Amino acid sequence: MLSLPKLIGLCLILWIVWRVFRAIDARKANIASKNDQTDNGNQSQQKANRNSIDLEECAICKAWVAQENCGRDDCPYQS
């Protein structure tokens, strides 16, 4: 049978569990925020590395280049 002290005890336990989970979430958010602040340069470099590069075959030297000069004097991709 439920009694008033049991209901109060159950509510107290639920409140404590709820506060613990809120504290854990706040800690995770704080750690994620600190990681975002320290990794801004590294993260932008990683995003740049994920981008794809369109390669084309150079008509002169037959090397695959990213529309950049291959180093030859007669390269069609002059910079």
WOZI-V591711 format. One record per pair of residues at least 24 apart in sequence whose ideal C-beta (glycine too) atoms are under 10 Angstrom apart, sorted by the first residue. I is the first residue (numbers start at 1). J is the second residue. D is the distance in Angstrom with one decimal. If there is no record, write none. Layout:
I/J/D + I/J/D
//
This chain:
none
//
